[in-house]
């Protein structure tokens, strides 16, 4: 109880400084005042919005509601996002510890890449944490840099999976032709070493939904004889569809929605 | 921003009074001090726990973590639960408004009963908001009273569905033999009037998981020619499995898990 009060006070102080910072920042960024009035921020509404998104009650949303920009900023940068990731990876590790591997090398695990293994938070910070619509050219330019930092909790999970003997498949909607090299390099420079395959989207899957594309990839893996024990992604479209895996885990991501 | 600060202050005041109340209540309830120390309350942890539960990352949990009792109490009684329900039903109504009904009387909608149509919050309040394990006899005695209040947001949705021409099926895991009469009466006294069928669990489904039982009921409805446009429940087991419906909606419920 008293901890909760102390936490609330801490949040109050954080929000106070965020308010001062935002006021200062508004002078620099002409769009801030125009599109996100400080008094439009509504923590309760944005908490409901975020919960609905994470529970898969919202579909096809294109941008974060403008009045939630500061809320999402506070969520992503204030520590709760990391705490949520840590909590979920603890659950995953608990499940992993219960899996009895067959030893035939066919026990598989699937991880998404963007905002699962490596983070795009610095890119989305410039897109007002998802309040701006998806910008394919901008994202491609960012991804080509190969500078996404690892998500520490997922890197830890990845290492446990490798050490436990799982075959880890990284399945991403990133375009094979243009982004394969920078993605391989980025994963390597962040410590994702020892995975079985990185599977990127080839031209034959162009225009298909993530659910259709990723289901087909998983179908092929199951066809090769792999048992998919787990499947982790920040998008419901990583986890829905066929051959989704024995257990699926949804990591938080309130910044964008991939159909 | 300032609204968020005001809200945080409001929450601080709420938590302050909750702390005073809890201190007073501890004198009356000998278990409080023993099992939930006030300083064990951890809002951040409990928010991560709740998010993980709502996003279907936790499976088979039997009780709310003891340190989250006050957090869950504040969530359920402090307004955010209602706000979350209101937000999700707005999303559902938006989807409902887009459905073009065929007019042949075969457009169907499925609603769960407990903590979807009618609320068990007063029962679970006595079970420390889910910190105590499921008590079948206690719950049966409560359900026999037929005094669960309607969840206002879902009653509003129900009325729109009926007026729009959907055939509404209420599908519940409650036992047909012992609870049919009190459930029918309870739904009626709370305004759930005009549904097509209330389907309770018959002896033939005894011991089956909710997913298996509810999937089989939906399969029968689809077999009768119904198109399931929507399916709303507070448990993932209401929404998983076969014939789940064109859209599913997960209502919040951090108090218990039905496998």
Interface residues (C-beta under 8 A of the other chain):
Chain A: X1 X2 X3 X4 X5 X7 X8 X9 X11 X12 X15 X16 X18 X19 X22 X38 X39 X40 X41 X42 X43 X44 X45 X47 X48 X49 X51 X52 X54 X55 X56 X57 X58 X59 X70 X71 X79 X80 X83 X84 X86 X87 X88 X91 X247 X248 X249 X250 X252
Chain B: X1 X2 X3 X4 X5 X7 X8 X9 X11 X12 X15 X16 X18 X19 X22 X38 X39 X40 X41 X42 X43 X44 X45 X47 X48 X49 X51 X52 X54 X55 X56 X57 X58 X59 X70 X71 X74 X79 X80 X83 X84 X86 X87 X88 X91 X247 X248 X249 X250 X252
